[in-house]
Amino acid sequence: MYIIQEMQTNGNQTALVPAATFTDRSEAESAYHMKLGAAAISAVQVHTVVMFDEHGNTIKREYYEHLSEGE
């Protein structure tokens, strides 16, 4: 099983977007990259996407940090 978890952090608040689960790795990777594509252009300060298995092992992890001018 593959789990895709998205986190969105603004200031001191982090929201966990409901996780998506997949049995097929290709489908999971597709969803992972689609979420990263949205994260790349979002206004969220720190936008993270993690792909892990049912044992909690991290398979992929990436984030975008969008800092405003002067930060």
C-alpha positions as CSV (number, residue, x, y, z in Angstrom):
1,M,0.0,0.0,0.0
2,Y,1.1,3.5,-0.8
3,I,0.0,6.6,1.1
4,I,0.2,10.2,-0.2
5,Q,0.1,12.9,2.6
6,E,0.0,16.6,1.9
7,M,0.8,19.3,4.5
8,Q,0.2,23.0,4.1
9,T,1.9,25.4,6.6
10,N,1.2,29.1,6.9
11,G,2.8,30.9,9.9
12,N,2.5,28.5,12.9
13,Q,-0.4,26.5,11.5
14,T,-0.1,23.3,9.6
15,A,-3.0,21.6,7.9
16,L,-3.0,17.9,7.0
17,V,-4.9,17.3,3.8
18,P,-6.8,13.9,3.9
19,A,-4.4,11.2,2.8
20,A,-4.9,9.2,-0.4
21,T,-4.1,5.5,-0.5
22,F,-3.1,3.4,-3.5
23,T,-2.3,-0.3,-4.1
24,D,-0.5,0.5,-7.4
25,R,2.9,2.3,-7.1
26,S,2.5,4.0,-10.5
27,E,-0.8,5.5,-9.6
28,A,0.6,6.6,-6.3
29,E,3.5,8.3,-7.9
30,S,1.2,10.0,-10.4
31,A,-0.9,11.4,-7.6
32,Y,2.3,12.4,-5.7
33,H,3.6,14.4,-8.7
34,M,0.2,16.0,-9.4
35,K,0.1,17.3,-5.8
36,L,3.7,18.6,-6.1
37,G,2.7,20.4,-9.3
38,A,0.0,22.2,-7.4
39,A,2.4,22.9,-4.5
40,A,4.9,24.5,-6.9
41,I,2.6,27.3,-7.7
42,S,0.6,27.6,-4.5
43,A,0.6,30.6,-2.2
44,V,1.1,28.3,0.9
45,Q,4.3,29.2,2.7
46,V,5.5,25.6,3.1
47,H,3.7,23.0,0.9
48,T,4.9,19.4,1.5
49,V,4.0,16.1,-0.1
50,V,5.1,12.8,1.3
51,M,4.7,9.3,-0.2
52,F,5.1,6.4,2.3
53,D,4.1,2.8,2.8
54,E,1.8,1.2,5.3
55,H,4.7,0.7,7.7
56,G,5.6,4.4,7.7
57,N,8.7,4.1,5.6
58,T,9.2,7.3,3.5
59,I,9.5,6.6,-0.2
60,K,9.5,10.1,-1.5
61,R,9.4,13.6,0.1
62,E,9.5,17.0,-1.4
63,Y,8.4,20.5,-0.4
64,Y,8.2,24.0,-1.8
65,E,8.9,27.0,0.4
66,H,7.3,30.2,-0.8
67,L,8.8,33.1,1.1
68,S,7.5,36.6,0.6
69,E,9.9,39.5,-0.2
70,G,12.0,40.4,2.8
71,E,11.9,37.0,4.5
